[in-house]
Amino acid sequence: MKIERDPIPLVYPNPVVLVTSVGADSRPNVITLTLVGAACGKPPVVGIGVGRNQHSRRLIEESGEFVVNIPRAGMLRDVEYCGLVSGRDVDKCSETSFTLKPSKRVKPPLIEECSLNLECEVKKRVSLGSSVLFLGEVVCLHVDDAVLYEKGGVDLAKAAPIVFNLTNSY
């Protein structure tokens, strides 16, 4: 038997990602997000939902770019930290163990310790209640060769991504 529940954006499991951005001052920031997903295959586009009042929302709007970094389970402490404090008040990049590396095609840096890094250029911004949806075209993809199968696909067991149980938040 199925029961009816209040609507939530339940696409399970929700990935946990770190999104890096920079504003006009070029100071990098990182935010933990769970409202993330593939939006298009050709061209490759990802969507990220960023809270309307988040510092990162302003930075992404200023630069028109962001990097989606997919962390490993062993990074959980720093991932949680980046979701609990604001980049307005704290330089999260210097307070974590992340190694920031220059991206190839966008200004925000990538996080070296993450298995995958998707450099994105904003193609569309949609205001949606408490969040802003940014649709970013992936212009460069970095994959740690240690997480690849022999034929080139990503082995999720090796990548050890973090997932979020959205049902515990509502």
C-alpha positions in Angstrom: 0.0 0.0 0.0 1.2 3.5 -0.8 0.6 6.5 1.4 0.4 10.1 0.3 3.0 12.5 1.8 3.6 16.2 1.6 5.6 17.0 -1.6 9.4 17.3 -1.3 12.0 17.1 -4.1 12.7 13.5 -3.5 15.0 12.2 -6.2 17.0 9.6 -4.2 19.8 9.5 -3.4 20.8 13.2 -3.4 24.4 13.7 -4.1 26.4 15.9 -1.8 28.7 18.3 -3.7 31.0 21.2 -2.9 30.6 24.1 -5.3 33.4 26.6 -5.6 32.8 30.1 -6.8 34.5 33.5 -6.9 33.1 37.0 -6.9 34.4 40.3 -8.3 37.2 40.3 -5.6 38.4 36.8 -6.9 38.4 35.4 -3.4 37.3 31.7 -3.6 34.4 30.4 -1.6 33.0 26.9 -1.2 29.5 25.8 -0.3 28.0 22.3 0.4 24.9 21.6 -1.7 22.5 18.7 -2.1 20.0 20.1 -4.6 22.1 19.1 -7.6 21.4 17.0 -10.7 22.0 16.4 -14.4 19.8 18.6 -16.6 20.9 17.8 -20.1 23.3 15.4 -21.8 24.1 17.3 -25.0 25.4 19.8 -24.2 26.2 18.6 -20.7 24.3 20.7 -18.2 24.0 20.4 -14.4 21.6 22.2 -12.2 22.4 23.4 -8.7 19.9 24.9 -6.3 21.4 27.6 -4.1 19.6 29.4 -1.3 18.4 32.9 -2.2 20.2 34.3 0.8 23.5 32.3 0.4 26.7 34.2 -0.2 27.6 31.7 -3.0 24.5 32.7 -4.9 25.8 36.3 -5.2 29.2 35.1 -6.3 27.9 32.8 -9.0 25.7 35.6 -10.3 28.7 38.0 -10.4 31.0 35.6 -12.2 28.6 33.5 -14.2 30.7 30.4 -13.4 31.1 27.7 -10.8 32.8 24.3 -10.2 30.9 21.3 -8.9 33.4 19.2 -6.9 32.3 15.7 -5.9 33.8 14.8 -2.6 34.8 11.4 -1.2 33.2 10.0 2.0 36.5 10.6 3.8 36.1 14.3 3.4 32.8 14.4 5.4 34.1 16.6 8.2 35.1 19.4 5.9 32.0 18.9 3.7 29.8 19.4 6.8 31.7 22.4 7.9 31.2 24.1 4.5 27.5 23.6 4.9 27.3 25.1 8.3 29.2 28.4 8.1 28.9 31.3 5.7 31.6 32.5 3.4 30.5 36.0 4.3 31.9 35.5 7.7 34.6 32.9 7.3 37.2 32.0 4.7 36.1 28.4 4.4 38.9 27.6 1.9 41.6 28.3 4.5 39.7 26.6 7.4 39.5 23.2 5.6 42.1 20.8 4.4 41.1 21.4 0.7 43.8 22.0 -1.9 42.5 24.5 -4.4 43.9 24.2 -7.9 43.3 26.6 -10.9 40.6 25.4 -13.2 41.3 25.2 -17.0 38.3 27.1 -18.3 36.6 29.0 -15.5 37.8 31.4 -12.7 36.6 29.4 -9.6 39.2 26.8 -8.5 38.7 23.1 -8.3 39.2 21.0 -5.1 42.0 18.6 -5.7 40.9 16.0 -3.2 37.5 15.5 -4.9 37.2 12.6 -7.3 35.4 14.6 -10.0 35.3 18.3 -10.8 32.9 19.9 -13.3 33.8 23.4 -14.5 30.6 25.1 -15.4 29.4 28.3 -17.2 26.0 29.6 -16.2 23.5 29.3 -19.1 20.4 30.1 -17.2 19.2 31.4 -13.8 15.7 30.6 -12.5 14.3 32.0 -9.3 12.3 29.3 -7.4 10.9 30.3 -4.0 13.7 29.9 -1.4 16.3 28.9 -4.0 17.8 30.0 -7.2 18.4 27.3 -9.8 21.6 27.8 -11.8 21.9 25.7 -15.0 25.6 25.4 -15.9 27.1 23.9 -19.0 30.0 21.7 -18.2 32.9 23.1 -20.1 35.6 20.9 -18.6 35.5 17.7 -16.7 38.3 16.4 -14.4 38.3 12.8 -13.2 40.7 11.2 -10.8 42.2 8.2 -12.7 42.1 6.2 -9.4 38.3 6.0 -9.6 38.1 4.8 -13.2 37.3 1.3 -14.4 39.7 -0.1 -17.1 37.2 1.0 -19.8 37.0 4.6 -18.5 33.7 4.7 -16.5 33.6 5.9 -13.0 33.6 3.2 -10.3 31.3 4.5 -7.6 32.8 2.2 -5.0 36.2 3.7 -5.6 34.9 7.3 -5.9 32.9 6.8 -2.6 30.6 9.8 -3.1 28.5 11.2 -0.2 24.8 11.0 -0.5 22.2 12.9 1.5 18.9 11.5 2.8 16.6 14.4 2.0 13.6 12.8 3.8 15.3 13.5 7.1 15.3 17.3 6.4 11.6 17.8 5.9 
